[in-house]
Amino acid sequence: MDLRARALELERQLQESSQSIRTTTTNLKRKRARAQRQGEKSSQRARVLATYWLAGNSLDLAVECWAKLRTHLHCEGEETYAAKGRRCVQKWVQEVPAEEKEEILRGSSPASRRALKHASAFIADAHVAMWALKSNIAKGFAPTTSQRWEERRKQLAPRHGHAAERSAAASKDKDIKNWGNRWRVLWRFKYGKLRTRERHDIADLRDKALPEGN
């Protein structure tokens, strides 16, 4: 009888110990997930603020950067989404301490250097989007991926680690193609087709696409 009671007591202690281990593991996972979310939010905040300052205090471009980093919120509707982004960026700009601003602009930490690099690349991509739109309207054709990449290279500042990237990645067609695919998805550019029954060279096709008087 004593042996049976002892066995039941050991079994109960084992179950409690196992439950305690599972609870501790779950709590650790929650803490790690919370820390990861906070780190991602801090990184997004630094990138948006860096974009705001590098673009000459451009609120519109900073809001666009915020939107590109949080694309999963598009389901809320464009107007609500844009208003939320504008309120969020304005709050960040108003509440950012002077020390944090200096740290980001100086690139004194790895996180701030990553923020500056992302901001300069985003500003270059935004310029390429406006340039591609103007080229499409004015000339009647869409710039190729190579042309867009070359325009992006012209806009990237030599600082923030982009000088080495330009020389190394420019010769890799795969990198250029991957960038072009990501760029078209983020900036919502799609290719269209001009159907013709006869074969024409590129100059004739552009003349056909251009409106009269241009």
C-alpha positions as CSV (number, residue, x, y, z in Angstrom):
1,M,0.0,0.0,0.0
2,D,2.8,2.4,0.8
3,L,4.6,1.6,-2.4
4,R,1.5,2.3,-4.4
5,A,0.9,5.6,-2.6
6,R,4.6,6.5,-3.2
7,A,4.3,5.7,-6.9
8,L,1.2,7.9,-7.2
9,E,3.0,10.8,-5.5
10,L,6.0,10.5,-7.8
11,E,3.7,10.5,-10.8
12,R,1.9,13.6,-9.6
13,Q,5.2,15.4,-9.0
14,L,6.4,14.4,-12.5
15,Q,3.2,15.8,-14.1
16,E,3.6,19.1,-12.2
17,S,7.2,19.4,-13.2
18,S,6.3,18.7,-16.8
19,Q,3.6,21.3,-16.7
20,S,6.0,23.8,-15.2
21,I,8.5,23.2,-18.0
22,R,5.9,23.7,-20.6
23,T,4.7,26.9,-19.0
24,T,8.2,28.3,-18.7
25,T,8.9,27.4,-22.4
26,T,5.7,29.1,-23.5
27,N,6.5,32.3,-21.5
28,L,10.0,32.4,-23.0
29,K,8.6,32.1,-26.5
30,R,6.2,34.9,-25.8
31,K,9.0,37.2,-24.5
32,R,11.1,36.5,-27.5
33,A,8.2,37.2,-29.9
34,R,7.5,40.4,-28.0
35,A,11.1,41.5,-28.1
36,Q,11.3,40.7,-31.9
37,R,8.1,42.8,-32.5
38,Q,9.6,45.7,-30.6
39,G,12.9,45.4,-32.5
40,E,11.1,45.4,-35.8
41,K,9.0,48.4,-34.8
42,S,12.1,50.3,-33.7
43,S,13.8,49.4,-36.9
44,Q,10.9,50.6,-39.0
45,R,10.7,53.9,-37.0
46,A,14.4,54.6,-37.6
47,R,14.1,53.9,-41.3
48,V,11.1,56.1,-41.7
49,L,12.7,59.0,-39.7
50,A,15.9,58.6,-41.8
51,T,13.9,58.8,-45.0
52,Y,12.1,62.0,-43.6
53,W,15.4,63.7,-42.9
54,L,17.4,62.6,-45.9
55,A,14.6,63.6,-48.3
56,G,14.6,67.2,-46.9
57,N,11.9,66.7,-44.2
58,S,9.5,65.3,-46.8
59,L,6.4,64.0,-44.9
60,D,4.8,62.5,-48.0
61,L,7.9,60.4,-48.8
62,A,8.2,59.3,-45.1
63,V,4.6,58.2,-45.1
64,E,5.2,56.3,-48.3
65,C,8.2,54.6,-46.7
66,W,6.0,53.7,-43.7
67,A,3.4,52.2,-46.0
68,K,5.9,50.1,-47.9
69,L,7.2,48.7,-44.6
70,R,3.7,47.8,-43.4
71,T,2.0,46.5,-46.5
72,H,-0.2,44.1,-44.5
73,L,-2.4,47.1,-43.5
74,H,-3.6,47.8,-47.0
75,C,-6.8,45.9,-46.3
76,E,-8.0,48.8,-44.2
77,G,-8.5,51.0,-47.2
78,E,-6.3,53.5,-48.9
79,E,-7.6,56.7,-47.2
80,T,-7.7,55.2,-43.7
81,Y,-4.3,53.7,-44.3
82,A,-2.7,57.0,-45.5
83,A,-4.3,59.0,-42.7
84,K,-3.0,56.5,-40.1
85,G,0.5,56.6,-41.6
86,R,0.6,60.4,-41.6
87,R,-0.5,60.6,-38.0
88,C,2.1,58.0,-37.0
89,V,5.0,59.7,-38.8
90,Q,4.1,63.1,-37.5
91,K,4.0,61.8,-34.0
92,W,7.5,60.2,-34.5
93,V,9.0,63.4,-35.9
94,Q,7.6,65.5,-33.0
95,E,8.6,63.1,-30.2
96,V,12.0,62.0,-31.4
97,P,14.8,63.1,-29.0
98,A,17.6,65.2,-30.4
99,E,20.2,62.6,-29.4
100,E,18.4,59.9,-31.4
101,K,18.2,62.2,-34.4
102,E,22.0,62.8,-34.3
103,E,22.7,59.1,-33.8
104,I,20.6,58.2,-36.9
105,L,22.1,60.9,-39.1
106,R,25.7,60.2,-38.0
107,G,25.2,56.4,-38.4
108,S,27.0,55.8,-35.2
109,S,25.5,52.4,-34.6
110,P,24.9,49.3,-36.8
111,A,21.1,49.9,-36.6
112,S,21.4,53.6,-37.6
113,R,23.7,52.7,-40.5
114,R,21.1,50.1,-41.7
115,A,18.4,52.8,-41.4
116,L,20.4,55.3,-43.4
117,K,21.2,52.7,-46.1
118,H,17.5,51.7,-46.4
119,A,16.4,55.3,-46.5
120,S,18.8,56.3,-49.3
121,A,17.8,53.2,-51.3
122,F,14.1,54.0,-50.8
123,I,14.6,57.6,-51.9
124,A,16.4,56.4,-55.0
125,D,13.6,53.9,-55.7
126,A,11.0,56.6,-55.3
127,H,12.8,58.8,-57.8
128,V,12.9,55.9,-60.2
129,A,9.2,55.5,-59.8
130,M,8.5,59.2,-60.7
131,W,11.0,59.0,-63.5
132,A,9.5,55.9,-65.0
133,L,6.0,57.4,-64.8
134,K,7.1,60.6,-66.5
135,S,9.0,58.6,-69.2
136,N,5.9,56.5,-69.8
137,I,3.6,59.5,-70.2
138,A,6.0,61.7,-72.2
139,K,7.5,59.0,-74.5
140,G,4.8,56.4,-74.6
141,F,6.9,53.4,-73.5
142,A,8.1,51.9,-70.2
143,P,11.8,52.0,-69.3
144,T,13.5,48.7,-69.2
145,T,14.8,47.2,-66.0
146,S,18.4,48.0,-67.0
147,Q,17.4,51.6,-67.6
148,R,15.7,51.9,-64.3
149,W,18.6,50.3,-62.5
150,E,21.0,52.8,-64.1
151,E,18.8,55.7,-63.1
152,R,18.7,54.3,-59.5
153,R,22.5,54.1,-59.5
154,K,22.7,57.7,-60.3
155,Q,20.5,58.6,-57.4
156,L,22.2,56.5,-54.7
157,A,24.4,58.5,-52.5
158,P,28.0,57.2,-52.2
159,R,27.7,57.1,-48.4
160,H,25.9,54.6,-46.2
161,G,27.6,51.6,-47.9
162,H,26.2,52.0,-51.4
163,A,29.4,52.8,-53.1
164,A,30.6,49.2,-52.9
165,E,27.1,47.9,-53.7
166,R,26.9,49.9,-57.0
167,S,30.2,48.5,-58.4
168,A,29.6,44.9,-57.2
169,A,25.9,44.4,-58.0
170,A,25.9,46.3,-61.3
171,S,27.4,43.4,-63.2
172,K,25.0,40.8,-61.8
173,D,22.0,40.4,-64.1
174,K,20.3,38.2,-61.5
175,D,20.5,40.9,-58.8
176,I,19.2,43.5,-61.2
177,K,16.3,41.3,-62.3
178,N,15.4,40.5,-58.7
179,W,15.5,44.2,-57.8
180,G,13.3,45.0,-60.8
181,N,10.7,42.5,-59.7
182,R,10.5,43.7,-56.2
183,W,10.4,47.3,-57.3
184,R,7.4,46.7,-59.6
185,V,5.5,44.9,-56.9
186,L,6.1,47.6,-54.3
187,W,5.4,50.6,-56.6
188,R,2.6,48.8,-58.4
189,F,3.9,49.1,-61.9
190,K,2.6,46.7,-64.6
191,Y,3.7,46.1,-68.1
192,G,1.2,46.6,-70.9
193,K,1.4,45.3,-74.5
194,L,0.8,47.1,-77.8
195,R,-0.7,44.7,-80.3
196,T,0.2,45.0,-84.0
197,R,-0.3,42.7,-87.0
198,E,3.0,43.6,-88.6
199,R,6.5,43.6,-87.2
200,H,7.8,47.1,-86.4
201,D,11.0,48.4,-85.0
202,I,11.1,50.1,-81.6
203,A,11.0,53.7,-83.1
204,D,7.8,53.0,-85.1
205,L,6.1,51.4,-82.0
206,R,7.0,54.5,-79.9
207,D,5.6,56.8,-82.6
208,K,2.3,54.8,-82.6
209,A,2.1,54.9,-78.8
210,L,2.7,58.6,-78.6
211,P,-0.3,60.9,-78.6
212,E,-0.6,63.3,-81.5
213,G,1.2,66.6,-81.1
214,N,4.0,65.2,-78.8
